[in-house]
Every structure is written in structure tokens, then in C-alpha cells.
Amino acid sequence: MARIQRIGLGVPLVVVLDRTRIGIGRRFRALLRRNGYDVTRYPAPGSLWETLSRLFERERVELVVDVGAHRGEYGVFLRDHGYRGAIHSFEPVPESAIAAAQRAAADGHWLVERRAVGAAPGSLELHVAHASNLSSFRAPTQAGRTRFGAEADERTVVDVEVVRLADVIDAAGGPAFLKSDTQGYDLEVVRGAEGVAGRFVGIQVELDIEALYVGSPSLDDGLAELAALGFAPAGFWPVARGPRGELLQLDAVFVRR
């Protein structure tokens, strides 16, 4: 007699048919995979969120600083996965900042600022691309133009205010996590955290295997600079690949040693 076993959060789905549980489970999973799906534990082993959730729980993270928020996708990612602490987002592209602020409007613990973050305060020209998530202070390299095509072409240029994290984040607060996604400017963001870096228990940045923006930090650059600040790599996840599947850019998460 067939029955479906009840499941709780984080427990794999098991289809039971008397003594053939394993066989049915394998056939059911094969059927799902043929249709582009799978059943796994949550968080998925080896996923970005598994790494972050363990870090957030272990260190009791109270604040996520989200630099390069675009339209608020990272904040939504955090909320969808159960993070309920404070989020402080920075996004300099005007229309993207408006979209992020609209997403955050009903969330009393999510602040969005229309400013950029860097190593020194001031004003810089931001090259706004046709695909707004590719906007950068840096010009794309030939490899970047090949990878992104016309989407990375400059649509307009805007003057944006740049602040240092050390000037806008309270050093006396609880444990925090820094995420930066600024198309080649991430180490500048980290450099601007001098004075409050001790508050961050983890940092997420984008690093290039092959430079996609002029002057963007390489994997070696990121490993060396963050090691000097006392951080060790905790995981890497592909962001961009070339036509043959070669890795061009990755997300890297570092944790304090």
C-alpha cells in the first residue's frame, strides 16, 4: 500500500511503498531530474546560503551592509532565506536605488541610501550601463566587452557621492557582515572600512579570474588583501563564465580568522 511520508522543514521528501522505499525514492528523484528539478536538504549543501547561514548563526550577525544593492536583490535574498536582522544598502544608480527603496519600504529594518561606497569620501563619475547592474566606476576591458556585449556599453554618466564605511557605520555595534558587488570596485569598498573592519565577521566580494573591468581586483589581489586584514576564504561561487565554460568571475566569502 502506497503512502507519502509527512515531512518537516529541512527533511528530504521520501515516497514510501511498503518495503520498496529506496527504489521508489530513486525513481521519483530521477523523474524530477529529467524534468529539471531535484529534492535536497535546505540549505543546499555547498550553497552560498548554507555558508552564510552558518556564519550568521554562529556569530549572531545583527547587520548586513549591502554595497551595490542594485534593485534590492540581495536584500530580498536574505529575507527569503530567513535573515531578519538589519540591512543597510547602498546603491548609486538613481533608478536602481529607487527600485531598491520601494522593495525596502515596508521593511522597518532595511535602509537604502542612494550613495556609493569607496576608499575615500568625495564625488566620482559613475558610468551607467545599458544593463544597470553592470554600471561601474571602471571601464570594461576587452574581455568584459566580449563577455557582456552591448549591455555593458555606457548609457549615461552621473556624478555620485562616495562615502567611506568607516564614516557611516557605527563601530560600536554588534557583529556585521559586508557584501560588496560594485563591478570592479570591491576592494576600494573594503579599504574604506578601516576603523570599523573589526565589526565585520565576514565579507563577500566579487573577484576576477580574468579582468572584466580596468583595474578590477583579481582573485590573488583579494586573497592577499583580505588575509592582511585577518580574513580567510570560506567559499567561492561562479558569477561569470566564458564561451567554453571557463571561469571569469566569482563571488568569494571570507570569514574572520
Secondary structure, 3 states (H helix, E strand, C coil): CEEECCCCCCCCCCEEECCCHHHHHHHHHHHHHHCCCCCCCCCCCCCHHHHHHHHHHHHCCCEEEEECCCCCHHHHHHHHCCCCCEEEEECCCHHHHHHHHHHHCCCCCEEEECCEECCCCEEEEEEEECCHHHCECCCECHHHHHHHHHHHCEEEEEEEEEECHHHHCCCCCCCEEEEECCCCCHHHHHHCCCCCHHHEEEEEEEEECCCCECCCCEHHHHHHHHHHCCEEEEEEEEEEECCCCCEEEEEEEEEEC
